[in-house]
Each structure stands twice: as structure tokens, then as C-alpha cells.
């Protein structure tokens, strides 16, 4: 190669050999471990979240998946991000998942998450989350969310609020977004951002699935006063 000519050879990459755990099956035990680490009895946690102890027990044993709203509330009580609740066991401190392709000659800021290996979970509200990437040193959640017809982040008439700021971009379908007293109908290509502390609800009122990219920054911190 002549002097001054840039190399066209691809950067050498190394793939971690550890396989990803089943996020859905490990969610219950992870929630139980977080509760015990926080020193909360099951009945006390149920009281704080205005849920029955039986419902909390079923979530911890994997017999029932939490709704988006319940997941937010649990994360707030434990002082962690939703990403940590769902996927902590699969995350590495290099900035990528255990199955991410990471450049061997670079620092921890570069990672590639193959589509076939990204963790995903179906929640008990017609919503599926797939983690697109993990930031080991940042309070950032980066996910692709799918809302099936009738799927929503909380029951009708109930809004969610928590710490942080949200950025959303709709890939396909039509997503109804309520933020405080404002209501928006977002179609493919539309984007939105708002403070997560403002009560909000995301729902699919149509007949086709909705796919959206969602980023939340700064969720970690003091729980919102209503526990959600």
C-alpha cells in the first residue's frame, strides 16, 4: 500500500461466545432479587404499588408478565432503569449485550447488536419490547416497541409518569399518544419527545400493529410521587 493510502480492510471484530438468556423466563427471578436487595417484603411492595400480593408473586414466579405500567412502577421502586430490570443479566460493561459484535481494537464505546440476538420480551398489555442496544455507563434505554391492536402502555383512563425524558419515532402503523392534556396521532415517520414526568399513555387504537423506536434518558432516580 502506498504512503498516505487509506486502508480498505474491515476492522477486526470479535463476537462474545456467551449466549443471551431468555429475558422473559428470567424476568420474575430478577424482579424478586431486586425486591430482596431493596429490603422490601412482598406485601409491602404490593401495598406501595396498589397491587395484590398474589399478583406480585405470580410475576416473580413467571406465571404472569407485568404490564408496561407495572414495569415502570417496579423500576421506580427499585431505583433502576427498565432496561436493567428486563435485561441486566445479558448486559456487559463493554457497552453491548453478551451477543453483541464489538470491535476488538477499540474502546468500550463501539458495539454492534445483531438483529437475531437482541433480547425481547412480550409484556402483559399487548406490547413487545426488543432491546436495540445497551449503554453500560449511561442511563439510556433504547428499544423497539411493537403495539398489537388494542395494546397500550397502561389501562384505558390511566396514565403513566416516571423520571426521564422520552424520544419516540414511529416506523409503521398509527400510535395514539396522550401527554398531559394533549393528544397526538402519530403515523409512520412521525416523532415525538416529552418529559417522562408528564402523565402519558401510548396505545394502538387501529387494526394493524404499530412499530416504534423509543429512547428514554434519565429514568434512574427518585421515584415519582404516585409510584409509576
N, C-alpha and C positions, 0 to 999 in steps of 0.2 A: 504494500500500500504506500503510495507516495506521501511525502510530507504534507501535512495540512489537510489530507483527505479524511473525511469523517467515516467512522466505521459503520457499516450497514448490518453488522451481525447483531442478532437479537440478544438482549440481556439474559444471562443465565438465570433461571428460576428454579426454586426448589419447592416441592409440594409436601406439606406435612402429611405424615403417614397415619396419624390418628384419625379415626372416623368420627363423624358427628354423632352425638346421642340423639335419641328420639325425643325431641323437645316436648311433645305432648305428654308422653308417658312419664317424663321426669319432672314435669311442672309441679305436680302435687307434692312429692317429697321435697322439692326445692322450696316451695312455699312453707312447708312445715318447718324446715331447717331455719328459714328466715324468721319465722314466728318464734321459735325457741331461742334463736340468737338474740332476738329483741326482748326476751323475757316475758312474753305475753302468753297467758293461758288462753286456751281455745275459746272459752266462754267470754273472756274479756275482749278478745278480738272481735267475736261475733257481736258483742254489745256495742263496740265502737263503730262497727260498720252497719249496724242495724240489720243484721242477718241472724238466722238461726244457727246455733252450734252445729246442728246436723248438716246444714249446707256447707259450712266451713270444713267439717270433717269429710264430706263427700268430695270436695275439691282437693283436699290434702291427700286423700287416698286414690285419686284419679278416677273416681266414679262419675264425676261431673266436671265439666270445664267451666271456668269463670266467664262471665260476660266482660266486655271491654270496660264497662263502668266499675265492676268489682275488681278487675285487674288494676285499674288506676288507683282505686282506694287502697288495695293491699300494698302497692308500691309506695304510696304516700305514707302509710303507717310504718313501713319498714325502713323508710328513708333511702330507698334505692330507685333506680330507673326501671321502667317496664322492660327494657332490653335486658337488664341484669336479672330480672325475675324470670323471664322466658328462656334466656339463652346463656346464662352465666357459665354453665358447665362447659359450653362449647367455645367460649371466648379465650383467646390467648392474649398475652400482654404485648404482642407484636403489632397490634392494630388490626389483625384479621382474625377470621374464625379458624378453628382447628383444621379445616379443609381448604383454607384459602391458599392461593398461589402467591408466594412472597418473593420479591427479588432478593437473591442471595447476596448481592453486592451493595445493597442499600441499607439505610437505617429503617426503623420501625414505621416510618410514615407511608410506605408503599405496600399495598396489598391488593390482590385480585380475588374476588369471590365468585367461583364458578356457579352458574345458574343451577346446575344439577345438585350441588351440595349445600345450598343455603338452607338454614333452619326455617321451618314453617310450623304454624300451629293453627288449628281451627278452634275458634272461640265459641262460647255458647250464646251467640247472638247473630248468627248468620254472617260472621266476619272471619276472614282468614288473613293472618299476618305472615309475611315472609321477610326475614331479616336480610337486607341487602349488604350491609357491612357493619362492622363493629369498631368503635373507637375506644381503645383501651385507656386513653388518657383524657378523654373528653366526655362531657355529659351530653351526648348526642344519640338520638335514636333515628335510624334510617331504615325505613321499611316500605314494602309494597303491600298495600291493603286491598283485599277483594271483598266487596259487599254484595252478597247474593240478594235477589229480590226480597224485600222485607227486612234485610239485615240493617242493624243500627248499632251505634256506639252505646246507646242506653235505651231503656224502655220509653215508649211514647209519653211525652209530657215531662220527662225527667232529663235534666241537663247535667253535664259533667264539667268539673273545673279542677285544675291542678296547677302545680308550678310549671314555668317554662314558657316557650314561645313556639308556635306551630307554623309550618310551611307545608302546603299541600298542592299537588298538581294532579289533575285527573287525566288518565290515559285513555279511558273508554267508559261509556255509559254516562249516566246523569246522577250526580250526587247532590242531595239536599243538605245544606249546611246552615244551622241556626247558631248564631253567635250573639248572645245577649238578646236584644230586641230586634236584631237584624236577621233576615233570612235570605239565602242565596241559592240559586240553582246553577251548579257548575257542570258544564259539559266537557267533552274531550278537548284538551288543550288549555282549559281554564286553570288558573292558580289562585291560591288564597293564602294569607298569613294573618295571624291574630294572636294576642296574648292568651295562653292556656288558662290563665286565672279568670278569664271571662267565661261564664257558663256557656257550654256549647253542646251541640249534638250533630252527628253525621249519620245520614240514613239514605237508603236506596228505596225510593218510592215507585220505581219503574219495574218493568218486566225482564230487563236484561241485567247481567252482572255489571258491577262498577269496579274498575281497577284504578288505583291511585297511588302515587308516590307520596310518602309522608315523612317529614322530618320534624322532630321535637328537640329543642335545645333547652337545657337548664331545668329539667324536671326534678332533679335531685334537690332536696332542701326541706324546709319546714312544711309539713302538710297543710293543705288548705283547711280553713276553719270548719268546713262541712265534711271533711274526711274523704273527698273524692279527688 
